Amino acid sequence: GLNYEGHEKTCVRSTALLGLGIFNLFVSMLPPTAMKAAGWATGFCGGRDVALQQLRMCFEEGGLQAPFAGLVLIGFAVDVSSFLGELRAEREERHKEARQILDWANERYADAFFFAGLESGYLAATCDLEGALEKLDLARASVENLPAFLFLVNVRKATFLLSLFRWKDAGDAFASAVEVYRGVGRRALCPSLSLNSHLCYVRAGLQDRAAEMLSLCRSYSKEKKKWSPLDRTSLQQAEAAFAEAQTSPSSVNDFLAGPEASPEASAEDEEASAASDHKKIVWRPTMLLYMKICLVYRGVNFMKPDQAEEFLALVRAETEEQKDLDGKLLGLCIQAEGLRQRERWKEALSKALKGVALEPGVSKEGLKSGAIHFCHLVSAYSYYAQGQPVAASEALSSLSRLGNSQHFFQKQVEFKATHLRRLVGADFEESYREVSVPARSKARLIIDLPEGDSHLQWDWVLEGFSIDFDAEFYPAKGSEPLKLLSVAQHPAESGPSEGSAGPLGPGRVELVFSNSFSMLRAKTLQCRVQPSSLKVTQEAR
């Protein structure tokens, strides 16, 4: 279709570019094996860069499908990009492109709902939540009689209000979304959004509304439907909330438990509870709300620095209140992910590693929460962002070793990990050189140091077994060499070996990998020298 020369060729080309761009964009987010299978089955191939290029061509050529290509480009820039965890510098460049497309759309499609909705996402992504809410209110007026679009507006509005800590307003917006669906006979997502509304009202101290939304959520447990994992989990959590309220003597919790209609109703409730897994769930409504804000809706991305700090302080305080390891792990996970969204990498890594350290004592239900998986993922992001691809790769390997067991964030973690593995692999290829050391031999990397003082760093990772390593500095004036580091029999299972030196004058540094003690087995490793501007040559001897 791209090179079609017949009737309406511009329409055919525009449609082909849009279709190929969307297809390649979708396939680029699949795991590598699935990506290859899709390419083999369809005959098309191309990664994310190719996909975005095709969509840009479709938009810039101004053909029939240009508005739709613009919508996809904006959506990727303001939503998918943050979902994947692209770094802020990269997202900001995408935001510039999104702003240009939105300005174009405002001139041509001033009242278009989809562009207005995406502009609200753009404003939120650039930390203008008040502007995002104003844009949604304007968009709402045009879809009052379109339930599907009205539902989307209410849910989106609720997520933005959560990031502003406007608990009552967020609860109202979630409740409005539920009422829209109930008005057209839809049930999917109603349990989850009812529970969200309940959590908001609890946080706002509105007992009446909290009890009402909890009762509404629980009412869906009696309906015969194959609920999605999200709704099924919400129903279990609602039962846990109800059970917690029954055991608490406080007037607030008594009220949240709702009225006891009759002995028959109580018996039905007990039967429903027995059929669920709610007894395994520790009810922590405040922590659950913070988890949804940060991990589900990625709300810290929308917050200004002072708002993000306030949110993190709230999570820290709630984490300290937790009496079990599952609760502490969830709190550390939320803090780590919030810090990752703010790109405070050292702090994010510290919280993530503290969470990982709790793994041996966490219950099965704690593992199912996905918090430990998120901690591994955040540690991998943090290592990568700090220029440590080897450590990032090891963190991703640790994540893989947890297996594909079902947990709450399984799909989200899989998509993010796939994206990060591609980044780490590309960075590894660009930054590291492979060094092969035959049996009974040595290999040297010679680093030339220019005039003046130089600082350098190196790190290497062995693919298997063990190897000896020495680093020496040879001054240009011919004086005695200086031993910088010596490592004997470094085993591969110990992970990467790192070193640094400086300031050093002109001369050369030799990194020597010795396999002299091995009579039969060759060794392979990957080594990186920084700064990358230094000249590095390899010799074998």
QUIMOKA-V202138 format. One line per field, one symbol per residue. psi: psi as a letter, one per 20 degrees, with the letter a starting at -180 (. if undefined). A space follows every 50 residues. Layout:
psi = ???
//
This chain:
psi = hhjpjbplhhgggghgggghggghgghijqqgghgggggghhiqqqahgg ghghhgggghikahjghhhggggggggighghghkqqghghhhhhgghhg hggghhhhmhjpgghgghhhhghghjkmhghghghhhghhhikhjngghh gggggggghhhgijkmgghggggghhgghgghhjjqhpiggghggggggg hghikngghggghgggghhiiiqoqnqrhghgghgghhhhgggghhipiq hghgghhrqogrhghhggghghghirkhhippongghgghgggghgilhh hiqrghgghgghhgggghghipirhgggggghgggghghghikmgghggg gghhghiighjqrhhhhihjghghggghhggggghjkmhghghhhhghgh iirkqprhkggghggghgghhggggghghhhqqppporqkrqqpppoppa qapqpqqqqqpphqcrqqpqpqpoqhjjrqqpphqppploqhiiaqpqrr qqqqaqbqppopopkhiphhpqqprpqppqqiiqppqpqq.
//
